[in-house]
Structure formats: C-alpha cells, structure tokens
Amino acid sequence: MEKLTKRRSASEAIITPELARVITELSFDFQRQIGLLMDRRGRISAVVVGDAHGLFLPDIQRKGRDRLCGLRLVHTHLAGEPLTDDDLTDLALLRLDWIAAIQVDGEGLPGRVHMAHLMPANDEDLPWEILPPTTVHDLPEDFPEAIAALEEEFGRLRKPRRAGDHRDRAILVHVSTLPPSIARDSVDELRELARSAGIEIASEIIQRRPPDRKYVTGQGKLKGAIVKAMQLGAEVLVFDLDLTPSQLKALAEFTDLKILDRTQVILDIFAQHAVTREGKIQVELAQLRYMLPFMGMRSSAFSRLTGGIGGRGPGETKLEVDRRRARDRVARLEREVNKLGQRRKVRRGVRSRKGVPTCAVLGYTNAGKSTLLNHLTNSEVVAENALFATLNPVSRRLRFPREREIIITDTVGFIRNLPKDLMAAFRTTFEELHDADLLLHVVDASAHDIEEKYRTVQQLITDLELDEKPVVTVMNKIDKADPDVVSGLCEQYHAIPVCALDRATFPRLLETMEAHLWSETAVPAK
C-alpha cells in the first residue's frame, strides 16, 4: 500500500492493466474498497482506503468553479456493482475529470470497468454520461485528448464576460408546489431583484415539490445545478425563499458555491441604495437581525455568506462578530432608529400645525412612484429602472392650481414576502404613512401580474393598519399598455390613468387629490 503512492500510470490511459490488478488484489485481500486519485500525468496524488461498500475521499483542491479539478478517481467494487449514486455524487461535486469503478472478481482479478464523466451540455437531471462497461485491457488510450475536448466544450458553453464586468454570475433556484404561473412570476421577480443587486443570471431551475428540509431541492436536482454552474461559469446559487441555518449549513457542506436566499438579495439592494445616515443605520440593523441566527455556524459557509453580494453595505465589517456583540450593536442601532423616528415625528408635527395636508405615495417596487413625484413637483428625486431605488421617505411641496399646496412623500416600495427584519428596521419610515391625510397607491398598468401585486400592497396596507385612510389608486405607465386593457383596469380598480412622464395626464389626478384633501366628503375616482 505504501509503495502505491510511488507508482504511476501511463498518462494516455485511465489506468494500466498492471496497476489495476495491483489494487484489485489488495482490495480482495483487505475486503475493502481501494481508490487512486491520479493527476493528468498519471501520478498518484492519494491512495484512499474505504470499507467494503464505499470510499471517503479527502478534500480536493479545486482549480476554480468553472473547471474540472484535474484528478480522476479509479477505485474497486467488491460486490460486482456498477457505479453507485455516491460515485456519481463525487464526480459531480468534486468535478472529477473521470471516475472508474473496477469490479473485483472471485480471484481478486480485475473484472468489468464502469466509467462516467461530466457532460458539458445535457439534461439537468443527468449531468454526466455513463459509458458502457469494458475491461482493463480495452480502456481507451486517448485520455488526455478526451479531457481536453471536454474542457474545450465547457469553455464554449460559458458566456464570455465583457471587459470590466465583475458581476457575480448566478443560477436561480425555485422550489415550491405553487401553480406554474405563480411560480413563474416569483422567479421573474427574483430575476429582477438579482439584476438590481448587480448579479448576472446564467440560468434558472424550477422544481415542483415541497422544499426539502435539508437541501431545499432534491439531491439530484442540486447536483445538476452544481454541474450547470460549472458549465456556465456561475459562482452563486440564489434560492427563491428564505433559508434556515440548517439548510445553509447543509448546502455549504454539499458545494463550495456561494449560497444566497431571497432576503439576502433584497438586503444587498438596500445596502447599495442606502446613502443617508438613517438609511445606512436601518440597513445595518436589518442585516444584523437577519444574521443573528447564523452566527452560531463555525464553518466556511459563514464566511461565504458574509462576503460580497448579500453581505456588503454599512454592516459588512460587523457581520462576523460574535452573538453577544451583535446583540449589543442591534440594541444601539434600535436606539438610534428610535431617535431618528422622534425627529421625523417632530417635523411631521410642525407640518401638521401649519395646516399643510400630506399625501404619501406607495405601491409595489418599481411601479414608478419616484418618477410620478418628480413630474408632479418638478423635483429630481432618484428614479431608476431598478427595485428599491428609493429607501428613505422624500418629501416635496406640490402646489395646486387654486394656490393650495400639500406635502407629498415618496416611500420605499413594497414587495411580496417583504422580509420581517426589513419591516422592523424601516418602521420609522413606514410611520410616514400613518400621518398622511391621503395615500396614492401607484400601480404599474404594464405588469402582467398586476392583480397579485395589487393584492400584495393592499395586504401590507392592512398589516400596517392603514386601511382606514382614503386611498386613490393611480394606474401608471399607461403608455406601455394597451388602451383597452388600461380602460378595463381603471374600471376594475377604480383607478385614475396616468403616465408619470407625461404631465398632460395629471389634471384628473390633481382634481381627485384636491377633492379628497379639501372636501368634507371625498370624491371617488371615476
């Protein structure tokens, strides 16, 4: 056994017949599986001894997530079985060049050889090709050429990056029993969230099943995702749900890809858009609250969780502190948020004493709220085609034709399953809504899932105990929708059609707002 490490196989063959006979005889004598990890020159880098049923491979130094690892595994099988699920899992997760299992016959001699390798392009459920069984004397002798061809094909599949493009490349993963149309909407929204966070989407995987308590997906689907990540040069798996600490740990042990969940992507967007002191404090508070349950993890998973996408922003340097220090920091941040809330309350009180009515603009994220505010008030509030471009309430004066004026406030956008930690951290922001005399609910008329988004906002209005306030529904982006569809939507939701970029569409909206704010009886939108 000690001498095996000094042996080498010809680089042209997967294993020579002589070396194959040595390991089958040893395996027969010990009644244990024996495996050789060999590099592309045929040198043996490790000898692995398992039990009668399997091997336990050592950690292998990877050469990057988008390449094969440069090692092949040749091992013995004592029960005459072909390649097992464990063999194929090792092939996929370790990105082995090749895997071969040599059956040991009743005299300790090499029997049939079963082999497999990863495939550059394949069905997601079968990320490898299992070759027909052969003998050690009939093994192909073009191994270097075969590996070079495989890696060349992998390279062709990977989308080249443009100069200066340093975005993380990710695969989106959705697992649920939702109807296909709703699942599709959820994945599309996650794709838009990832785009806003600066993530490049390489592919997506949708699986219809209840999420697994350990790996979220089935193991076969997860193996396929990992191989697909290698094929496409992806570094990240983004899951369309919130992971538990146990799921994150299991996934981190299964793969060295970075793992993100939906909340982390949203937190990352907030971290990128936080520019004011209040916004940075609120984002850091939300980050720390989210990370607290994961701080008991002592593995590489935690370092991957806290670096780059999903872990940057005001709280980046504080995410790896221990639980006690993190809780102390959370308490201090909560006190600061309360102080800022008191100051905001004082400012609102001053406006109230002056008798200036207030109006709050709310709605689903990226519905056009900031653009509408800008064109109503001739302002230059940041308005981007991205989710959560607005974090902090921005107030501007709006003057009506009758020399009346109000304070109109832009607020953070809503979204499905808005993380609880964000809701808690941004509570002072949402307090602006409680003191508003009128709410403008801006709806994107061009959205194909408009009903779902409308219900989400209405539910959040109820959750925030704002359902007693007068609400004017504004159907925005009518320039991007069919006029007949817009007419039907306005009738269905009792909404006022506008195009935030076209001031000529504003008069009816302004008249309705004025009637609500200065008439004893509100005039409903027609």
Buried (B, 14 or more C-beta within 10 A) or exposed (E): EEEBEEBBBBBBBBBBBEBBBBBBBBBBEBEBBBBBBBBBEBBBBBBBBBEEEBBEBEEBEEEEBBBBBBBBBBBBBBEEEBBBEEBBBBBBBBBBBBBBBBBBEEEBBBBBBBBBBBBBEBEBEBBBEBBEBBBBEEBEEEBEEBBEEBBEEBBEBBEEEEEEEEBBBBBBBBBBEBEEEEBBBBBBBBBBBBBBBBBBBBBBBBBEEEBBEBBBBBEBBBBBBBBBBBBBBBBBBBBBBBBBBEBBBBBBEBBBBBBBBBBBBBBBBBBBBBEEEBBBBBBBBBBBBBBBEBBEBEEEBBEBBBBBBBBBBBBBEBBBBEEEEBBEBBEEBBEBBEEBBEEBEEEBEEBBEEEBBBBBBBBBBBBBBBBBBBBBBEBEBBBEEBBBBBBBBBBBEBEBEEEEEBBBBBBBBBBBBBBEBBBBBBBBBBBBBEBBBBBBBBBBBBBEBBEBBBEBBBEBBEEBEBEEBBBBBBBBBBBEBEEEEBBEBBEEBEBBBBBBBEEEBBEEBBBBBBBBBEEEEBEEBE
